[in-house]
Amino acid sequence: MWLELQIFGFRALWSPYYLIFVLGLCLAYYLITIRYRHKFGIKDKPTGKQLVFFYLGMVLLYIVKGSPVDLLTHIMLTAHMAQLAIYFLIFPILMIKGIPVWIWERVVNAPIVKPIVKLLTKPIISLLLFNVLFSIYHIPVVFDFTKASPVAHTLISTIILVAAFIVWFPILTPLKEFDTMSPILKIGYIFANGVLITPACVLIIFANVPLYAAYSQNGAWIQALALCVPGDVLQGLTYSISGPQMFSPMGVMEDQQLGGIIMKIMQEATYLSILGKIFFSWFTRESLKVDPIPDANAWK
C-alpha cells in the first residue's frame, strides 16, 4: 500500500505546513513554561510527567493529522475511526495532564471564559454535548458534507475537539474548583460516556449497506481527498485513480464494519484505563485512612 500512496506526493503524505504548526506549539510550550516562565510570576518548571504528556500529545497530533495516517483516513474508514479515537479521546487527556495548572487557572478563570466553562462542564451538559455532536457527525449526510468542504471539515472537527476537552474536564481537571464529583460519580460518568457513544459505533458496525459516499462513490471520494492532497496533484491523478479500493486491502463493507469496531475498542480501552486510575486512586486513599487512636481516658 505504501508504494501506491507515493503517487500523492510529499506534501499530501507528510503535511510539512502542519508539521511547522505542531513544532510551533512545542516551541510555545517551551518558551511559556520554561524559558520565560518568570515573566508570568512562575518559579517551578513543568514536572517530568507534564513534559512527557504534552510532547507525547504533540507527537500523536502530528501522526493522526499530518503524517500519511491522515491521507489514509480519506481512503479507509478504519483509519479515520482510529484517527478520531486518538484525536477526540486520547489527545485531550494528554493536554489536560501536560499543561501546567497555572496556565489552566489563567485561561479558565478569565472573566468571559469562566462562566461558560462552569456551565458546559456540568456533568449532564458535558456528556450530552460531546456524545450528541459525535453522533450527529456520523450521520451520513453530515459526514459526507464535512468531507466535501475544507471549511466545514475544519470547523466541525474543532467544535467536537473542544467538546472532547469539556467532556474530560470534570473528571481530570487540574483545578480544585472544578473537581466536584466523588470517585463513585466519576465512575458512573465514564460508564454513561461509554453508553452514549455506542449508538454511533453500532450504526457503523451493523449497517448492511455502505453509509458514506466519501468512501464508496468516486466523485465524493475525490472531494474528500482534496482535504489533504494539493489541487494540482489531485487534478493530475483524477483519471488514473478509480477509487479507494485501489489502495485498500478490504472492501467497502469490511472497512466500514472494522472502522466501527476499532472505534469501540479504542474507546473502551481509553475509558477503562481512566476508570481503573480513578478506582485504584480511590481505593488507595480509602485504605490509607487510619482510625484515630482511642483515648485512654475513655476506658476509665
N, C-alpha and C positions, 0 to 999 in steps of 0.2 A: 504493500500500500504506500510505503514511504516514497518509493520511486515515482509512483503515479502522481503523488501530491506535488512533486517538484515542478510540475508544469505551471503551477500558480505563482511561482516566483518567490524571491526572498522576502519582499515586503508583506505578502499575504501570509507566509509561513511564520515569520519572526516579529512582525509588527514593531519595527525599530522606534517609531514615534511613541508607542505605548511603553516600550522599554525605557525611553527617556522620561516619560511621566512617572513610572514606578521608581526609577532611580532618583527623580526629583523628590518624591515623597520620603525616600530613605534619607536623603541629604537634609531635608527639612526636619525630620525627626532628630537626626544627629545634632543639627545646629540648635534647635529649640531645647532639647532635653539634656544636652551635654555641653556643647561649645559655648552657648550664650545663655545657659540656664540662670546665671547670676543676674542677668538683666531682668528676669522675671521674679527675682527675690527667692530663688530656689537654690538650696545648698546641695541636696542629695542628687546623685545621678540615678538613672533608671536601674532597677535591680537586674541581675543576670537573667532571671526568668522573663522580665518585661522585654528585654532586648531580644531574647530568643523568640518570644511570642510575636513581637512586632515584625521582625525581619523574616521569620517563617511565613507570616501572613503576606508579606510583600512578595516572597518567592512564589507562593501559591497563587497570588493575584496575577502575577505575570504568566504563570503556567496556564491558567484557565482562560485568561483574557488576551494574552499576547503571543503565546507560543503556537506551534502547529495544532495544539489541542483546540484552540479557538476556531481554526479552519475546519477541523473535524466536526465541531458542533453544528456546522451548517451542512454537513454531509450525512451524519448519523445522529439520530435522536438519542442513542445510547450515550454518545459523547456529550451531547447537550445536557442531558439529565445529570450526568456526573459533574459537569461544569456548574450547574445550578446548585447541586448539593454542597459543593465546596464554597461557591460564591455567596450563597444565602445562609448556609448553616455553619460552616466551619470558619470562614474568613471573619465574620463579625465577632465570634468568640475570641479569636486571636487578637483582634484590635482592641476589644474591651479589656482584655488581660494585659496587652502590651503597652497601651498608652498610660503614662503615669497619672495618678489620681489628681494631681494639681491641675493638669490640663482639663480633665473631665469636669472638675469643680468650676473652672473659669468658663468653660463652654456651656455647661448645663445651667449654671446659675446666672447666666446673662439675663437681663430683665425680660426680654421678649421670649427667649428660649425656655426659661424655667416653667412657666405655666403650661406651655404646650407639652413639654416632656412629662410633667406631672400628670397631665390628663391622659396622654397616649400610653403611658406606662402602667396605667391601672390594668390589673391582670386580664379582666374580661375584654377591655378595649384592645390591648396589645395582642392577645390571642386571636381575636376576630380580624383585626387589621391585617396581620401578616397572612393568615391562612385564607381569608377571603380573597385578598389580592393575588395570592399564589394560585388559587383555584381558578379565578377569572382569567388569569394569564394563560392557563392551559385549555380554555375553551377554544376550539379550533379556529373560529373566525377571528378571535382576538390574537391568538398565537400567530396566525398567518399574516395578519395586519402588522404585527410587531416585526416580523421577519422581512416585511416588504418595505419598511420605512426606516432609514437610519435615525431620524429624529424620534420616532415612536419607540424604536428599539432602545435608544439611549435613555429616554425619559422614563419609560416603563421599568426598565432594569434598575434605574437609580431609585425610583419610588419604592420598588419591592426591597431593594437593598437597605434603604432607610427603615422600612418596616421590619426587616430582619434584625437590625440593631435594636429596634424598640422591643421586639418580642423576647430578646435575650436579656435586656437590661434589668427587668425586675428580679431575675434570679442570679445574675452575675455582676450586678452593679458594684463598682468600687466605692460608691458613695453611700455612707451610712443612712443618710436621709431617705434614700430610695430602697433600702434593704428592709422592707417592712413585712415580708412574708416569712412565716415559720418554715422550718425544713419540711414538715408534712405537707404544707400548702405548695411549696416549691415542687415536691414530688408529684402532687396532683396536677400542677400546672404543666409539667412536662408530659404527663400522660395525656392530658387534654390536647396538648400540641400535637402529639402523635396521632390522636384520633382525628383531629380536624384536617390534617394534611393528607389523610388516607384517601378520601374520595377522588382527588386528582390523580393519585397513583393508580387506583382501581380503574378509573376511566381509561387510562392508557394501557394498562396490562390486559384488561378483558375486552377491549373493543375488538369487534370481528371484521372491521374494515380500517384501512389507513385513515387516520384522523387529520393529518396535517399535510396540506398541499405543498408546503415548503420542503417536504421530504419524499413526496410521491408524484408531483407534477413538475415537468421540466421547466416550464416558464416561471413558476413560483420559486423553484429551487435556484434558478439563475438569479432572481431578485434577492434571495436570501444570501447567496454568495457575494453579492455586491456589498454586503455589510463589511466584509473583510478583504476582498480581492480588489485591487485597484481597477478602475473602469477600463483603462486602456488594455490591461492584461486580460480582463474578462471578455472584452469585445473580441479580442483575437482568438479566444478559445471557444466562443459560442457555438461554432459549427463542428467542433472536434470533440466536444463532451456531450454525452447523451443523457446523463442523469446521475444521481448519487450511487446507483448500482455499479457504476464504473469503478468506484473507489471503496465500496463497502463489501465485506465478505458475507453479509447477510442480506436477505430480502427485506422489503419494507416492513412487513408484519412482524418478522422476527426481531428486527431492530427496534420497532415500536414497543413490543412487549418487554424486551430486555431493558429498554430505557426506563420503563416504569418500575421494573424490578430493581434496577440499580439505584434509582432514586429512593425507593422504600428501604432498601438495605442500608444505604449510607445514612439516611435519616434516622433509622432505628439505631444504628451503631453510634451516631453522634449523641442522640438523646440518652441512650443507655450509659454512655461514658459520663455525661453530665449528671445523670441520675445517680450513678454509683458514687461520684465525687460528693454530691450533696448528702447521700445516705451515710457514707462512711465518715464524713466530717461530723455529721450529727451524732452518729453512734459513738465516735471517739470522744466528742465533747461531753456526751451524757455519761460515758463510762469513767471519765476522769473526775466527775463530781464525787466528792468525798463528804460523807456525813460528818457534821461537826462533832468534836469530842464531847461526850456528855459531861455536864457539870457535876463534879464530885459531891457538891453540897446537895444536889437534887436527890441523892440516895439516902441522905440522913433524915 
